[in-house]
Amino acid sequence: MVQLHAEARLEQGHFTGRVEHLVSHQATHFESLEELVAFIVRVVTEQQTP
């Protein structure tokens, strides 16, 4: 689940909010698109590892 903060300005490239992986309950706040993507990659990779 991705929640964008009210002050996020996507058209200006300003991504800020909170992301949570609902299966593992891991969550974090992010201040950029890169941080958001890094969280997604990390969680998906962890879920694929037996």
Secondary structure by P-SEA (a helix, b strand, c coil): ccccccccccccccccccccccccccccccccaaaaaaaaaaaaaaaacc
